[in-house]
Amino acid sequence: MDQPTVGILHPGSMGAAVAACAAANATGVLWCAAGRSNASAARAAQFGLTSVATLSELLDRSDIVISLCPPAAAEDLARDVAEHGFTGVYVEANAINPERTKRIAELLEPAASVVDGGVVGSPPVRSKSPVLYLSGPAAATSRVEALFAGTVVQTATLGTEIGKASALKLSYAAFQKTSRVLVALAVGMAREHGVDQELIEVASRRSESYLAEPEYVAKTAARAWRWGPELDEAADALAAVGLPPEMLRAAASTLARWDDVKDDGTLTLTDALDRLAQP
């Protein structure tokens, strides 16, 4: 197959670096300068992307378009692409929920082939190697796989169902990003009481990710009757020093869904997750 021309919407820190990797297997990588910032122009130049004046020109010349923009703009951008009548492969690679991804597919199909994409990892610079998870029509995902073959952007296809890649991306982001916020709250509370270094020392004794231990969810459910009130106390402590307590209040509210399985040692992961989803 001839090498495709690729369009990137838009060259942010992730988009520009991903587009530069695609250039290895493309005739060229285009970006649209209209309405973009000086910072975007500088990134595009740094990564050797080719500027075009309008979105229409980018869409007319591109076989594959990759959308990597702020999540709030994803549908408006897809609508602009749909109104143009784009007929190539559209990779919806934004951090948006599966229902929004499906709406975007409905906007663009059948004229275009839509691939659901989710990037897990840091931008592919300085030896970073993110994974681009894909789901959608097999012929289209194969073209995207070929686009990144041999580059530091790894690809993994999850099947033909639109929404799967988005779901995986957001599932991981929910844990990873919330965990960072929890770190800020925990260290912030400890610092106000002069025990932040001791807190870090306690934490350093355990480095594994809780996300890799899903079996512990059942134990969490059985202990929720104790843990919820404890988190309410922690939320009060945050509020007392001027830190936001809402995240811990929400966690306590989540734990309350397991109040009726107090100390149930027979609970399984499936049981606990079923109860969480259907209180």
C-alpha positions in Angstrom: 0.0 0.0 0.0 1.2 3.5 -0.8 2.3 5.6 2.1 -0.6 7.9 3.2 -0.7 11.6 3.9 -1.6 12.3 7.5 -3.3 15.3 9.1 -2.9 16.1 12.8 -5.6 18.0 14.7 -3.8 19.6 16.5 0.0 19.8 17.3 -0.2 20.0 21.1 2.5 18.3 23.1 1.1 14.8 22.5 -0.3 15.5 19.0 2.9 16.9 17.6 5.1 14.1 18.9 2.7 11.4 17.8 2.4 13.0 14.3 6.2 13.1 14.1 6.3 9.3 14.6 3.6 8.8 12.0 5.9 10.7 9.5 8.2 7.6 9.4 5.5 5.7 7.4 3.7 8.6 5.7 4.2 10.7 2.6 3.8 13.8 4.8 2.1 15.0 7.9 0.0 18.2 7.7 -1.3 20.6 10.3 -3.6 23.5 9.9 -2.2 26.9 11.1 -5.5 28.7 11.1 -6.4 29.9 14.6 -3.6 28.1 16.2 -1.2 29.6 18.7 2.5 30.5 18.3 3.3 27.7 20.6 1.5 25.2 18.3 3.4 26.7 15.3 6.7 26.2 17.2 5.9 22.6 18.0 4.9 21.9 14.5 8.2 23.3 13.2 10.2 21.4 15.8 8.7 18.1 14.7 8.9 18.9 11.0 5.2 19.0 10.2 3.9 20.7 7.1 1.7 23.7 7.5 -1.5 24.2 5.4 -3.7 27.3 5.5 -7.1 25.8 6.1 -8.8 22.8 7.5 -10.4 22.1 4.1 -7.0 21.8 2.5 -5.8 19.5 5.3 -8.8 17.2 4.8 -8.6 17.3 1.0 -5.0 16.1 1.1 -5.1 13.7 4.0 -5.8 9.9 3.9 -5.7 9.6 7.7 -6.6 12.3 10.2 -5.7 12.0 13.8 -7.6 14.1 16.3 -5.7 14.9 19.5 -7.1 18.0 21.1 -8.6 19.2 24.4 -11.4 16.8 25.3 -14.1 19.5 25.3 -13.3 20.4 21.7 -13.5 16.8 20.3 -17.1 16.8 19.0 -17.0 20.3 17.6 -13.8 19.4 15.7 -15.4 16.2 14.4 -18.5 18.1 13.3 -16.3 20.5 11.3 -14.6 17.5 9.7 -18.0 15.8 8.9 -19.3 19.0 7.3 -16.4 19.0 5.0 -17.3 15.4 3.9 -14.0 13.8 4.8 -13.8 10.2 3.4 -10.5 8.8 4.9 -9.7 7.2 8.2 -10.5 9.4 11.2 -8.7 8.5 14.4 -10.6 9.8 17.4 -7.7 9.7 19.9 -9.0 12.1 22.5 -9.5 11.3 26.2 -13.3 11.3 26.0 -15.9 8.8 27.2 -17.1 6.0 25.0 -20.6 7.5 24.4 -19.0 10.7 23.0 -16.7 8.6 20.8 -19.8 6.7 19.4 -21.5 10.0 18.7 -18.5 11.2 16.8 -18.5 8.0 14.8 -22.1 8.5 13.9 -21.3 12.1 12.7 -18.5 10.9 10.4 -19.7 7.5 9.1 -20.3 6.2 6.5 -18.3 8.7 4.6 -15.2 8.2 6.8 -13.9 5.2 8.6 -13.7 6.0 12.3 -11.1 4.4 14.6 -11.4 4.8 18.4 -8.0 5.5 19.9 -6.6 6.0 23.3 -3.0 7.0 24.1 -1.7 5.6 27.4 1.6 7.0 28.4 3.7 10.1 27.9 4.3 11.9 24.6 6.8 9.8 22.5 9.9 12.0 23.2 13.1 11.4 25.1 12.8 7.6 24.9 9.2 7.5 26.1 7.1 4.8 24.3 3.3 5.3 24.7 0.7 2.7 23.6 -2.0 3.8 21.2 -4.9 1.5 21.8 -7.3 1.1 18.9 -10.8 -0.3 18.3 -13.0 -0.1 15.2 -13.3 -1.5 11.6 -10.5 -4.0 11.0 -9.3 -2.5 7.7 -9.1 0.9 9.3 -7.2 -0.2 12.5 -4.8 -2.1 10.3 -4.0 1.1 8.4 -3.3 2.9 11.7 -1.1 0.0 12.9 0.9 0.2 9.7 1.3 4.0 10.2 3.1 3.5 13.5 5.0 0.3 12.6 8.6 0.5 13.7 8.1 3.7 15.7 8.2 4.3 19.4 4.4 4.6 19.4 3.2 1.0 20.0 -0.2 0.0 18.9 -2.6 -2.5 20.3 -6.0 -3.3 18.8 -8.9 -4.3 21.1 -11.4 -5.4 18.5 -13.9 -3.8 16.2 -16.2 -2.1 18.7 -16.1 1.7 18.9 -15.7 2.8 22.5 -13.4 0.1 23.8 -10.2 2.1 23.4 -11.8 5.2 25.0 -13.0 3.1 27.9 -9.6 1.7 28.5 -8.0 5.1 28.3 -10.4 6.7 30.8 -10.4 3.7 33.1 -6.6 4.1 33.5 -6.7 7.9 33.6 -9.4 7.8 36.3 -7.0 5.9 38.6 -3.7 7.5 37.6 -4.8 11.1 37.7 -7.0 10.8 40.8 -4.1 9.1 42.5 -1.9 12.1 41.9 -4.5 14.4 43.3 -4.8 12.1 46.4 -1.0 12.4 46.8 -1.3 16.2 46.9 -4.1 16.1 49.5 -2.3 13.5 51.7 1.0 15.4 51.6 -0.7 18.7 52.0 -2.5 17.5 55.2 0.7 16.0 56.6 2.7 19.1 55.8 0.2 21.3 57.8 1.0 19.2 60.8 4.7 18.9 60.2 4.8 15.2 59.4 5.1 15.2 55.6 8.6 13.6 55.6 7.4 10.9 57.9 4.4 10.2 55.6 6.7 9.9 52.6 8.9 7.4 54.5 5.9 5.3 55.4 4.8 5.3 51.8 8.2 4.4 50.5 8.0 1.0 52.1 5.4 0.0 49.5 5.8 0.9 45.8 3.4 -1.4 44.0 0.3 0.0 42.4 -3.1 -0.8 44.0 -4.5 -0.9 40.5 -2.5 -4.2 39.9 -4.3 -5.7 42.9 -8.0 -5.8 41.9 -8.7 -8.8 44.2 -8.3 -6.4 47.1 -11.6 -4.7 46.1 -13.6 -7.4 47.8 -11.6 -6.8 51.1 -12.2 -3.1 50.6 -16.0 -3.7 50.3 -16.0 -5.8 53.5 -14.2 -3.0 55.4 -16.1 -0.2 53.9 -18.2 0.3 57.0 -15.0 1.3 58.8 -13.2 3.0 56.0 -16.0 5.4 55.0 -16.2 7.1 58.4 -12.4 7.2 58.5 -12.3 9.1 55.2 -15.0 11.4 56.5 -12.6 12.2 59.4 -9.8 12.7 56.9 -12.0 15.1 54.9 -12.7 17.1 58.1 -9.0 17.3 58.7 -8.4 18.6 55.1 -11.1 21.2 55.5 -9.6 22.3 58.9 -6.4 23.3 57.2 -8.0 24.9 54.1 -7.5 22.0 51.7 -10.5 20.8 49.6 -12.3 17.8 51.2 -14.7 16.9 48.4 -12.6 14.0 46.9 -12.5 12.2 50.2 -16.2 12.9 50.8 -17.0 11.3 47.5 -14.8 8.3 48.3 -16.7 7.9 51.6 -20.0 8.0 49.7 -18.7 5.4 47.3 -17.8 3.1 50.2 -21.3 3.5 51.6 -22.6 1.4 48.8 -21.0 -1.6 50.5 -22.4 -0.9 54.0 -24.5 -4.1 53.9 -21.5 -6.5 53.4 -19.8 -5.6 56.7 -16.9 -8.0 57.4 -18.1 -10.5 54.7 -15.1 -12.7 54.2 -16.9 -14.7 51.4 -17.3 -11.7 49.1 -15.7 -12.1 45.6 -14.4 -9.4 43.3 -17.4 -9.9 41.0 -19.8 -9.6 44.0 -18.2 -6.3 45.1 -18.2 -4.8 41.7 -21.8 -5.8 41.1 -22.8 -4.1 44.3 -20.8 -1.0 43.4 -22.6 -0.7 40.0 -26.1 -1.6 41.3 -26.5 -0.3 44.9 
